[in-house]
Amino acid sequence: MAINSRVCKADLNITDMDRGYYVQHQLTVAQHPSETDQRLMLRLLAYALHANDTLQFGGGLSTDDEPDLWEKNLHGNVALWIDLGTPSEKRIRKACSQSQAVSLYVYGDSAVDQWWQQIRRQVQRFDHLSIWQVPDSASISMADSAARSMGIQVTIQDAEISWYSEQSSIDFCCRRLL
């Protein structure tokens, strides 16, 4: 945990009908001083979309060698690497070489379009990479939920995501880029 990180507690209730996963998680998440509320909430969204007993938060912004979230197998190898934002091709290549599967959640509608035009050809060769675009309207609304203590309900059905908190309620789908 970085010095001066804000520690947030999240009561995250996940109802994922697509995977048959119905679990309530009590999470402690460190928010790096340079991390926006929008990015923090996207980490929680990524957690909800991939939640299982072995998924963990990585070093994220405070550690270049770790993803935002990851899942390791019993041998200590990375089974799933999850990153947020618009990373360089070098970072994507590193993630793909170190893990069995990579999921990337991009946000910032105008920045994503330009980034995707520049990087598309370079990353299409990775068959275990999936890239999802989270709509700005959704991520901005989710950021309204950010607090030191928060209760969030995420429901996933037919790839549609419903996000509920005291501050916001939104339904959306992530667009698959790759």
SULGI-V820989 format. One record per residue. N is the residue number from 1. RES is the residue in one small letter. PHI is phi in radians with two decimals (NA if undefined). PSI is psi in degrees with one decimal (none if undefined). D_LAST is the distance of its C-alpha to the last C-alpha in Angstrom with 1 decimal. Layout:
N | RES | PHI | PSI | D_LAST
N | RES | PHI | PSI | D_LAST
//
This chain:
1 | m | NA | 132.1 | 31.8
2 | a | -1.25 | 150.9 | 32.4
3 | i | -1.05 | 139.4 | 35.9
4 | n | 1.21 | 15.1 | 36.2
5 | s | -1.17 | 147.1 | 33.0
6 | r | -1.58 | 128.1 | 33.3
7 | v | -1.62 | 124.1 | 33.3
8 | c | -2.05 | 141.1 | 31.8
9 | k | -1.90 | 128.9 | 32.4
10 | a | -2.18 | 126.2 | 30.1
11 | d | -1.66 | 97.8 | 31.1
12 | l | -1.85 | 111.6 | 27.7
13 | n | -1.77 | 116.4 | 28.1
14 | i | -1.92 | 126.0 | 25.1
15 | t | -2.12 | 96.9 | 25.2
16 | d | -1.90 | 93.8 | 22.0
17 | m | -1.24 | -24.0 | 23.1
18 | d | -1.19 | -34.3 | 19.8
19 | r | -1.84 | -6.9 | 20.6
20 | g | 1.20 | 39.6 | 24.3
21 | y | -2.04 | 116.9 | 24.5
22 | y | -2.32 | 92.4 | 27.3
23 | v | -2.48 | 145.2 | 28.4
24 | q | -1.81 | 126.7 | 29.9
25 | h | -1.96 | 135.4 | 29.2
26 | q | -1.76 | 106.5 | 31.5
27 | l | -1.96 | 144.7 | 29.5
28 | t | -2.00 | 121.6 | 30.8
29 | v | -2.18 | 129.9 | 28.4
30 | a | -1.57 | 128.1 | 29.4
31 | q | -1.78 | 112.2 | 28.4
32 | h | -1.02 | 146.1 | 28.7
33 | p | -0.95 | -30.4 | 31.0
34 | s | -1.62 | -0.1 | 28.4
35 | e | -1.47 | 130.2 | 25.8
36 | t | -1.35 | 160.9 | 25.6
37 | d | -1.07 | -34.9 | 26.1
38 | q | -1.06 | -46.1 | 22.7
39 | r | -1.19 | -39.5 | 21.0
40 | l | -1.01 | -46.0 | 23.3
41 | m | -1.22 | -29.9 | 22.5
42 | l | -1.20 | -31.3 | 18.7
43 | r | -1.12 | -40.3 | 19.6
44 | l | -1.16 | -37.7 | 21.6
45 | l | -1.09 | -47.2 | 18.8
46 | a | -1.05 | -38.7 | 16.5
47 | y | -1.05 | -47.5 | 19.6
48 | a | -1.07 | -38.6 | 20.2
49 | l | -1.24 | -23.3 | 16.8
50 | h | -2.13 | 8.1 | 17.2
51 | a | -0.91 | 136.8 | 21.0
52 | n | -2.85 | -178.5 | 23.2
53 | d | -1.18 | -20.2 | 26.4
54 | t | -1.92 | -1.7 | 25.0
55 | l | -1.25 | 133.7 | 22.3
56 | q | -2.37 | 155.1 | 23.8
57 | f | -1.35 | 136.5 | 23.4
58 | g | -1.66 | -170.9 | 23.2
59 | g | -1.20 | -25.9 | 25.0
60 | g | 0.98 | -126.5 | 22.2
61 | l | -1.10 | -27.7 | 23.8
62 | s | -1.51 | -7.0 | 27.0
63 | t | -2.45 | 116.4 | 25.7
64 | d | -1.21 | -25.2 | 23.6
65 | d | -1.52 | -3.0 | 23.4
66 | e | -2.14 | 151.7 | 21.9
67 | p | -1.40 | 178.6 | 18.8
68 | d | -1.22 | -37.8 | 19.3
69 | l | -2.48 | 153.6 | 19.3
70 | w | -2.73 | 160.7 | 19.5
71 | e | -2.24 | 124.9 | 20.8
72 | k | -1.88 | 147.6 | 23.2
73 | n | -1.51 | -176.8 | 24.7
74 | l | -1.11 | -22.0 | 28.4
75 | h | -1.56 | -1.3 | 28.6
76 | g | 1.54 | 2.0 | 27.1
77 | n | -1.41 | 150.7 | 23.9
78 | v | -1.40 | 116.0 | 20.6
79 | a | -1.49 | -36.3 | 18.9
80 | l | -2.48 | 129.4 | 16.2
81 | w | -2.03 | 123.0 | 15.5
82 | i | -2.11 | 124.9 | 14.3
83 | d | -2.17 | 159.9 | 14.4
84 | l | -2.11 | 153.5 | 14.6
85 | g | 1.72 | -158.5 | 14.7
86 | t | -2.13 | 78.1 | 13.5
87 | p | -1.26 | 165.5 | 14.5
88 | s | -1.27 | 162.9 | 15.5
89 | e | -1.07 | -35.2 | 14.0
90 | k | -1.06 | -44.2 | 17.0
91 | r | -1.16 | -40.8 | 16.3
92 | i | -1.12 | -43.0 | 12.8
93 | r | -1.05 | -43.3 | 14.5
94 | k | -1.08 | -46.3 | 17.3
95 | a | -1.05 | -44.2 | 15.3
96 | c | -1.18 | -31.3 | 13.7
97 | s | -1.38 | -20.5 | 17.3
98 | q | -1.80 | -0.9 | 18.9
99 | s | -2.51 | 162.1 | 17.1
100 | q | -1.38 | -27.9 | 16.1
101 | a | -2.58 | 144.1 | 12.9
102 | v | -2.27 | 128.9 | 11.1
103 | s | -2.08 | 131.5 | 9.7
104 | l | -2.14 | 128.7 | 9.5
105 | y | -1.95 | 113.3 | 10.9
106 | v | -1.79 | 151.2 | 11.4
107 | y | -2.64 | 164.7 | 14.4
108 | g | 1.66 | 77.6 | 17.0
109 | d | -0.77 | -51.1 | 16.0
110 | s | -1.22 | -39.3 | 17.8
111 | a | -1.20 | -35.3 | 16.8
112 | v | -1.12 | -42.5 | 13.0
113 | d | -1.02 | -46.7 | 13.3
114 | q | -1.16 | -45.2 | 15.3
115 | w | -1.03 | -44.6 | 13.3
116 | w | -1.15 | -39.1 | 10.1
117 | q | -1.07 | -37.5 | 12.4
118 | q | -1.35 | -30.9 | 14.0
119 | i | -1.89 | -13.3 | 11.3
120 | r | -0.89 | -53.2 | 8.6
121 | r | -1.09 | -34.4 | 10.8
122 | q | -1.28 | -27.6 | 11.8
123 | v | -1.82 | -7.8 | 8.7
124 | q | -1.13 | -18.5 | 7.3
125 | r | -1.29 | -16.6 | 10.4
126 | f | -1.52 | 106.9 | 9.6
127 | d | -1.37 | -11.5 | 9.3
128 | h | -1.90 | 23.7 | 9.9
129 | l | -1.91 | 130.7 | 7.3
130 | s | -2.17 | 137.2 | 5.2
131 | i | -2.16 | 126.8 | 5.0
132 | w | -2.14 | 137.0 | 7.2
133 | q | -1.80 | 122.9 | 9.7
134 | v | -1.59 | 125.4 | 13.3
135 | p | -1.05 | 139.3 | 15.7
136 | d | -1.00 | -39.3 | 18.5
137 | s | -1.02 | -37.2 | 21.1
138 | a | -1.28 | -47.7 | 20.1
139 | s | -1.17 | -33.7 | 19.9
140 | i | -1.20 | -41.1 | 23.2
141 | s | -1.14 | -40.8 | 24.8
142 | m | -1.10 | -34.3 | 23.9
143 | a | -1.05 | -26.3 | 25.4
144 | d | -1.11 | -19.4 | 28.7
145 | s | -1.47 | -12.0 | 28.8
146 | a | -1.13 | 129.6 | 29.0
147 | a | -2.84 | 170.3 | 32.4
148 | r | -1.15 | -29.9 | 34.1
149 | s | -2.35 | 124.1 | 34.4
150 | m | -2.50 | 147.8 | 32.0
151 | g | -2.03 | 124.3 | 31.6
152 | i | -2.34 | 136.0 | 28.2
153 | q | -1.98 | 124.6 | 27.3
154 | v | -2.08 | 124.5 | 23.7
155 | t | -2.06 | 132.3 | 23.3
156 | i | -2.16 | 123.4 | 20.2
157 | q | -2.58 | 126.8 | 20.7
158 | d | 0.93 | 41.7 | 18.5
159 | a | 1.19 | 5.0 | 15.5
160 | e | -1.65 | 134.8 | 17.8
161 | i | -1.88 | 131.2 | 18.9
162 | s | -2.02 | 124.6 | 22.5
163 | w | -2.02 | 121.9 | 23.7
164 | y | -2.18 | 134.1 | 27.5
165 | s | -2.59 | 178.1 | 29.8
166 | e | -1.12 | -32.1 | 33.3
167 | q | -1.59 | -25.1 | 32.0
168 | s | -2.65 | 157.3 | 29.0
169 | s | -2.53 | 124.1 | 27.6
170 | i | -2.59 | 144.2 | 24.3
171 | d | -2.04 | 134.7 | 22.0
172 | f | -2.81 | 169.6 | 18.4
173 | c | -2.21 | 144.4 | 14.9
174 | c | -1.52 | 140.6 | 11.7
175 | r | -1.62 | 126.2 | 9.2
176 | r | -1.41 | 122.1 | 5.7
177 | l | -1.61 | -33.0 | 3.8
178 | l | -2.62 | none | 0.0
//
